[in-house]
Amino acid sequence: MSIPAMGLGTFRLQGEVVTDSVRNGLEAGYRVIDTAQIYGNEAEVGAAIAASGVARSELFITTKIWTENLSRDKLVPSLKESLSKLRTDYVDLLLIHWPSPGGAVPVKEFMTALAEAKEQGLARQIGISNFTVELMQQAIAAVGAKAIATNQIELHPYLQNRKVVEFARRNGIHITSYMTLAYGKVLGDPVIQQIAARRGATPAQVVLAWAMKLGYAVIPSSTKRANLESNLKAAALQLSDEDMAQIAALERGERLTSPAGLAPAWD
Ligand SMILES: NC(=O)c1ccc[n+]([C@@H]2O[C@H](COP(=O)([O-])OP(=O)(O)OC[C@H]3O[C@@H](n4cnc5c(N)ncnc54)[C@H](OP(=O)(O)O)[C@@H]3O)[C@@H](O)[C@H]2O)c1
């Protein structure tokens, strides 16, 4: 069991936009799709996958449990609804999307329910998202580090999240970088652009290759077929130690996703 290095994100994409993105993505060769209950697009993602004709066994589908469904009585029933929308019997990866606001549902309760979903065969792997070191410690105490496949966190050149990465690494928890492109913001960075020019690559390929070289999984989203196709080619781009050091130096603690009432006390 492991987390594939490159997938397709679907946050913000609705209706025909998400259907087109998933269809184009699958045609281009993506086999990993990242959605979430709160994205309101699981049914469209499921329809696009069904229409693609790609075999379920070739796909890696991730969804995420919304904060309203974290209690033991709601988690598995909400997952079953997600599975029905996605037109599948299981997800490959099931994440807790955000920790419970104000700790309303104890970490132990939702991690145990998540583990039960896996035991029931509704999820092949389980994990967490937007978890700080302290929350990861609680999740580990609940189900053990080995049970936690990944922590999906905001991570891009402007927010490299080193404290969370180090802790996760010490505990054998894989990191998935979300918003690796900082929603497009890092693509205009002069350092990224210079590396892209040197390597004959696009700025997006440079940023995705940087994250993958550090061992993170990436799930960039795009509404454009050309971007979907070129992003996929980032896996073949080799960056030098000097390129990596230059990108490492871009860290500036710039967090783009911190919803009030939802975000934990970040590290
Ligand atoms: N767990 C969480 O709480 C959480 C939070 C946020 C995101 N996520 C996941 O992570 C995924 C990725 O994050 P994101 O979609 O917010 O941001 P992102 O992948 O960093 O950036 C997407 C943006 O970059 C543009 N883009 C993509 N490829 C490009 C290219 N080659 N050249 C130029 N622009 C390009 C896209 O525009 P075009 O459409 O014009 O290409 C889009 O505006 C999400 O879709 C979601 O699945 C998870």
The ligand as a MOL file (V3000), in Angstrom:
LIG
                    3D

  0  0  0     0  0            999 V3000
M  V30 BEGIN CTAB
M  V30 COUNTS 48 52 0 0 0
M  V30 BEGIN ATOM
M  V30 1 N -7.2740 18.7950 2.0890 0
M  V30 2 C -7.5860 20.0540 1.9110 0
M  V30 3 O -8.0490 20.7580 2.8190 0
M  V30 4 C -7.3740 20.6670 0.5590 0
M  V30 5 C -7.3900 22.0640 0.4090 0
M  V30 6 C -7.1530 22.6020 -0.8530 0
M  V30 7 C -6.9280 21.7560 -1.9250 0
M  V30 8 N -6.9650 20.4050 -1.7600 0 CHG=1
M  V30 9 C -6.7750 19.4710 -2.9080 0
M  V30 10 O -5.6030 19.8420 -3.6000 0
M  V30 11 C -5.9050 20.0850 -4.9660 0
M  V30 12 C -4.9620 21.1150 -5.5330 0
M  V30 13 O -5.1570 22.3840 -4.9320 0
M  V30 14 P -5.8480 23.6050 -5.7080 0
M  V30 15 O -6.6450 23.0500 -6.8150 0
M  V30 16 O -6.5120 24.4360 -4.6990 0 CHG=-1
M  V30 17 O -4.6090 24.4580 -6.2090 0
M  V30 18 P -3.3420 24.1660 -7.1540 0
M  V30 19 O -3.3610 22.8080 -7.7220 0
M  V30 20 O -2.1360 24.6540 -6.4140 0
M  V30 21 O -3.5860 25.2330 -8.3040 0
M  V30 22 C -4.6270 25.1170 -9.2230 0
M  V30 23 C -4.5800 26.3860 -10.0570 0
M  V30 24 O -3.3770 26.3860 -10.8200 0
M  V30 25 C -3.6880 26.5470 -12.2000 0
M  V30 26 N -2.8120 25.6700 -12.9530 0
M  V30 27 C -2.7520 24.3140 -12.9140 0
M  V30 28 N -1.8110 23.8700 -13.7700 0
M  V30 29 C -1.2750 24.9520 -14.3690 0
M  V30 30 C -0.2630 25.1290 -15.3420 0
M  V30 31 N 0.3900 24.0970 -15.8690 0
M  V30 32 N 0.0300 26.3940 -15.7290 0
M  V30 33 C -0.6240 27.4410 -15.2070 0
M  V30 34 N -1.6000 27.3480 -14.2760 0
M  V30 35 C -1.9100 26.1090 -13.8700 0
M  V30 36 C -5.1320 26.1660 -12.3610 0
M  V30 37 O -5.6940 26.9720 -13.3530 0
M  V30 38 P -6.2780 26.3240 -14.7360 0
M  V30 39 O -7.5600 25.6640 -14.3560 0
M  V30 40 O -6.4530 27.5540 -15.5640 0
M  V30 41 O -5.2540 25.3770 -15.2690 0
M  V30 42 C -5.7330 26.5340 -11.0030 0
M  V30 43 O -6.1190 27.8860 -10.9840 0
M  V30 44 C -7.3830 20.5260 -4.9080 0
M  V30 45 O -7.9960 20.4910 -6.1640 0
M  V30 46 C -7.9320 19.5480 -3.9030 0
M  V30 47 O -8.1890 18.2960 -4.5230 0
M  V30 48 C -7.1660 19.8520 -0.5370 0
M  V30 END ATOM
M  V30 BEGIN BOND
M  V30 1 1 1 2
M  V30 2 2 2 3
M  V30 3 1 2 4
M  V30 4 1 4 5
M  V30 5 2 4 48
M  V30 6 2 5 6
M  V30 7 1 6 7
M  V30 8 2 7 8
M  V30 9 1 8 9
M  V30 10 1 8 48
M  V30 11 1 9 10
M  V30 12 1 9 46
M  V30 13 1 10 11
M  V30 14 1 11 12
M  V30 15 1 11 44
M  V30 16 1 12 13
M  V30 17 1 13 14
M  V30 18 2 14 15
M  V30 19 1 14 16
M  V30 20 1 14 17
M  V30 21 1 17 18
M  V30 22 2 18 19
M  V30 23 1 18 20
M  V30 24 1 18 21
M  V30 25 1 21 22
M  V30 26 1 22 23
M  V30 27 1 23 24
M  V30 28 1 23 42
M  V30 29 1 24 25
M  V30 30 1 25 26
M  V30 31 1 25 36
M  V30 32 1 26 27
M  V30 33 1 26 35
M  V30 34 2 27 28
M  V30 35 1 28 29
M  V30 36 1 29 30
M  V30 37 2 29 35
M  V30 38 1 30 31
M  V30 39 2 30 32
M  V30 40 1 32 33
M  V30 41 2 33 34
M  V30 42 1 34 35
M  V30 43 1 36 37
M  V30 44 1 36 42
M  V30 45 1 37 38
M  V30 46 2 38 39
M  V30 47 1 38 40
M  V30 48 1 38 41
M  V30 49 1 42 43
M  V30 50 1 44 45
M  V30 51 1 44 46
M  V30 52 1 46 47
M  V30 END BOND
M  V30 END CTAB
M  END
